[in-house]
Structure formats: structure tokens, C-alpha cells
Amino acid sequence: IDYQIEADFSGLIAPGMPNVAIELGEKFGRLMNYSDGMYAGQFVGGMYAEAFFENDIEKIIEAGLKCIPYGSQYAEMVRDVVSWYKQNPNDWEATWVLCQNKYRENPEYQKNSNGGIDVKINGAYILIGMLYGNLDIDQTIILSMRCGQDSDCNPSNAAGVLFTSIGTAELPSCFNENVDMETHFAHTSYNIPKVLDVCE
């Protein structure tokens, strides 16, 4: 799941340019992953690239889906979760159970997992948070976290895409009022404004 966790940058530095997120995945994603592991990061990057200009979560997900091969198991998982959400729009746990049955318990979808850690199930939990969170940042984070597995990175991806869609100016103050803009990150010459300058 490494590149899915770390691919946010590829869309954040490429607003409205999903091909850049795809290309960065081909370069950096391949250093650590292949197949669904790489596609997952390209999907996440594509969602970020779209989120700058879109606030409809399903359209953001569709944009990410266009960045990866249609026949991959990861793309299948994305289509499944969106379909299950439409069948159970008020019951995230029903969708969670369907994800467990297919993407955790079916050996056909666990062939490339690493001791049970698999990018498809973690990606499903990102999508559950995004779809059932109803554009509420706290609920998006809570639901992605409650799904389980990597309950740090999955909520971070889900909330990051939502943050990008909302935009800094519109974020509730509780998310940025106490951000330290001056202190440098340990062992670096960067603070937040310097990091933003580099990204820009």
C-alpha cells in the first residue's frame, strides 16, 4: 500500500492535470510498488488533481478511476464500492461487510497481499469515508478510521482529498487556527510556507 499512502503529492502539485499524477506514479510509484499498488497511488493522485475544481465526491472518484487500467482489480474495487454505496446509501456498515467478503476473505483478491495488508481493502476504506462522510470532514475521517486496517493513512487520504475540494479559505477554523507556520520540521530547513513554495 506504500504508494497509495504517499501519492497525495502527485495530485497536489498537478491541479487539473491528472496525466501528471499518472506520470509521477510511473516514476515514483514504481520504486516501491507494481500493478494495483501503483494504480492505487495514481488513482489517489487523480482524485486530488480533480478535487481542486470539483466538490461532488462521486465525480472526484470517477476522475481518479480514469487514471488507472479498467481491468485492474483496484478499478474493480472502486466500481464495487461506488455501486454498493448506491445500494446502501445510509448504511456504511453494509458496504463494509461487502468489502470484507470480497476483498478480505476471497483468496482471488488476496494473491498479492503482504500478510493481509492489501491496497484494495485499504482503498475501499478511503472510499467509504469519502462517500458516507457527506462532505463532513470529521465524519469522513471517523468512518475511514472505523473501517480498520491502516487507520492512520486511509483517513488521511480521504480527508486530504476532501480538504483539497473545500479549499483552505473555506476550511473550518479548527483545522488551521493553531498551525505553526514558523517552526522548521526536525532535521530540515523547511517550515510549512517553505514546503508550500517548493510544491508550487
Beta strands, then each sheet from edge to edge (+ up, - down):
end
